[in-house]
Structure formats: structure tokens, C-alpha cells
């Protein structure tokens, strides 16, 4: 997902077949928007199964830099709509 200008809209960033491809796509979007570990923190919104978010954070650290990370658990009322293992950056 991509959030534009203080929640005016939330748009799907991409649909991919593999985690690696979505990780690359997220990082490309971050680079395009001048996101930098020195000036930005990362917020990860995750559902009950955090392995997908943890895999992304490891990939991010290896390929883009060490950000300050803030993890937030998605409420069960939202998690049922997005699915187990879902996460947002």
C-alpha cells in the first residue's frame, strides 16, 4: 500500500509473486520518495504472524540501511480483513 498526503488515499503499491520482489518494490518506492535511514523511521503494522514483517526488516537492513524500527500490532478487527501474515510499511 501507499499512503498519499496525510491519508487522503491508500493505494495498492504492487502485486508480486514472491517476497523478494515485493521487498525490492517497497525499497524502490522508498528510494523514489527520498526515504533515508538518517531522516526517516520505519513503522511496521503487522497481524498475528510476524515472520513476513521480520523477513522484510532483515532484507531492508541488508539492502538499504539500518532504520529505527517501530512495530505496531494490527487490531484483530482489521486483521480479519487483511489476513494472517499481512503487514504494512
Secondary structure, DSSP 8 states (H G I E B T S, - for coil): -EEETTTTEEE-----SSHHHHHHHHHHHHHHTT--TTT-EEEEEE-S-THHHHHHHHHHHHHT---EEEEEE--HHHHHHH-TT-EE-
